[in-house]
Every structure is written in structure tokens, then in C-alpha cells.
Amino acid sequence: MNPAASGGPAGRRPLLAGNWKMHTLPGEAAELAAAVRQGLEGQALSAEVVLCPPFTSLAAAGQALAGSPIALGAQDLVWGEFGAFTGAISAPMLRELGCRYVIVGHSERRQLLGETDALIQRKLEAALAGGLTPILCVGEDAAQRREGRTAAVVLGQVAFALAGLEPGQAAQVVIAYEPVWAIGSGTPATPGDAQAVAAAIRQLVARLHGPAAAAAVRVLYGGSVKPDNIAGFMAQPDVDGALVGGASLDGAAFARLVREGAAARAGGVPEGGRP
Ligand SMILES: O=C[C@H](O)COP(=O)(O)O
């Protein structure tokens, strides 16, 4: 890949993350991680690549990624370190397994498990305090979109989560705009719509935490991203990457998505040509 691609707009490094959701047993996770690794072997990765297996597969995936530039992320955490908190997993536990990232506030947890903005704010702050980079998920559902409330919903979620942070902390947060209606539906947002929301998020970060934080914060798009459509999103100036669900469960396809995405960001074709 073109080393010139290592910095996106304003020097932001693109980020392509795979959210495996509730998929893979440890053996399958090791195979999938190894397949992604193999698909990116020999490439100078201009984009940061993160794989987020379920908790029970983190160790196996981490072993398969050892020594590679591909990072490990978790799908959730709670605040605190150790203590009486049945079923919970904390930042130190994740760091010990090699995690550098953690997803916070995914819409499936908001909708299926009733996670609130207040809960998500606590998790976000716990991730930062615990040395993990949070990937904060926000997005409107189909009804909210129909009612013309996309900006209000998304910006409200971002504002709630970031309000209490210092500017330096806000700059570290990765924000994934994931319209709920686009997740797993095969119908992504258009790159233009993703850009409009990403730009509005960046403007909000500027209002809340100043221009330096806004220039640094990475905004991803998520929702039915595939190898064949990633380029359109990565070509948008305020979209710094993608959070990928279904297409991250095929190692070769996800590696191709990473190559296509990074190349689109750099304005060229993937190193090694198109498959
Ligand atoms: O976290 C990932 C998103 O929920 C997107 O999932 P998807 O790529 O299967 O639509």
C-alpha cells in the first residue's frame, strides 16, 4: 500500500474494524483471525485494522494475531477493575488479553439489552480511564429517520457520551455512525448521507471540545459495508473508516475490504491489484 496513505485528512489514520458479534467459538476465532492476517500479509498497513471477537474468543484470536499489526478489540466492558459485578468484564481484564479497543453502545445492546445513554457514557469513560480506545456507536432507527430526526438522535447520543470528557480524551474516541436500519439489512446508507452525518458529528465535537479534538476524532460508518462498497465511504472526507459486521466473518473478504478501503482513502488501487 502507498505509505502516503498512512495519514488521512488532518492526519487521521483510517480504521477498519470487524465486529464479530456473537459469532465464533475459540477455534473458529483463531482460524478467522489467521485468515485475516494471511489476507493482509506482506502489506504495509496504512489503515489500522481491529478485530472484535466475543469475550470467550479473545484469547484465541489474540494468539493468532500475535506479532501482527492487527489489533484486538472487545465488544463491551463495564466500569471498575475488579469486584462484585457478576457477569461483567472490566478494562484491565481486556487489556491483559491484549485488547486495545472496545466497542461501546452498539445499537444491539441499546435495543436488545436496554443500554441507556447514561450507561454508555459510564462505559466510555471507563474505557478511556482503563487505557482502551472506545469505539462509540451511535445511530438512528428507521422510524427516527422517517421522522427526519437523524441528526437530532445521532448528535444527542454523541453529546451525551462526550459531554464530560476533557478535549484530549474526546480526541481519542472513535465514533461509529451506524444507522440501525442499515445494520445487517444489505441496504447501506449512501456515502453522501454517511458523510453528512460524519461532518455533523465532527462539527459537534468542535463545539463541545474545540477544533483540535474535532480534527483528531475518527468517525467511522457502519451498516452493510462490504468489499464492493467500502471505497465509496472511504472517499468521503469526514469518514475515516468502517465498523463491519457480517463481512468481517469471512477472513479473505474482510482482508479485501481493508485493502480496498485503504486504497480508496489513498486515492489509488489496492497494492497487489484487485482480486
Ligand atoms: O458493528 C457492526 C454493525 O452492526 C454493522 O453490521 P453489518 O456490517 O452486518 O451491517
The ligand as an SDF file (V2000), in Angstrom:
LIG
                    3D

 10  9  0  0  0  0  0  0  0  0999 V2000
  -20.9730   -3.3710   14.2680 O   0  0  0  0  0  0  0  0  0  0  0  0
  -21.2550   -3.5590   13.0830 C   0  0  0  0  0  0  0  0  0  0  0  0
  -22.5160   -3.1730   12.5560 C   0  0  0  0  0  0  0  0  0  0  0  0
  -23.5710   -3.5370   13.3610 O   0  0  0  0  0  0  0  0  0  0  0  0
  -22.6940   -3.4490   11.0950 C   0  0  0  0  0  0  0  0  0  0  0  0
  -23.1130   -4.7610   10.8450 O   0  0  0  0  0  0  0  0  0  0  0  0
  -23.2710   -5.2460    9.3130 P   0  0  0  0  0  0  0  0  0  0  0  0
  -21.9770   -4.9080    8.6390 O   0  0  0  0  0  0  0  0  0  0  0  0
  -23.5120   -6.7160    9.3900 O   0  0  0  0  0  0  0  0  0  0  0  0
  -24.4030   -4.4720    8.7330 O   0  0  0  0  0  0  0  0  0  0  0  0
  1  2  2  0
  2  3  1  0
  3  4  1  0
  3  5  1  0
  5  6  1  0
  6  7  1  0
  7  8  2  0
  7  9  1  0
  7 10  1  0
M  END
$$$$
